[in-house]
Amino acid sequence: MSQPTNIGDVIAEREYELLQGGQSQQVRLVIGRPRRMAEPDSDWTCPFQIQGLGDEQIREACGVDAIQALMLSLRMAGALLQHHQERGIDLTWLEQTELGLPKT
């Protein structure tokens, strides 16, 4: 599967706060609209992007329908953000370290 080059229609986004060296900056999670991969009877994909942590790569999760693709996209994004937290990145949402995404 090729790497997506754009997020498409944005259906949801969330802002996190990153504290670094006494400075606060925004980190955004952007979720794109789920779409079919190719043919009418094919699986679905849902793109997402985490902006503000240095890796602006657009990633995607695949599922048998749009809801599964969306849910897996949220889980993947949550796992990536949690990984950053475990590596010492001070990332919060609503002043909490719980980021409000499904657990893997």
Summary of the structure (lengths in Angstrom):
residues: 104
radius of gyration: 14.4
end to end distance: 22.8
largest distance: 51.0
contacts: 292
relative contact order: 0.20
helix: 20%
strand: 40%
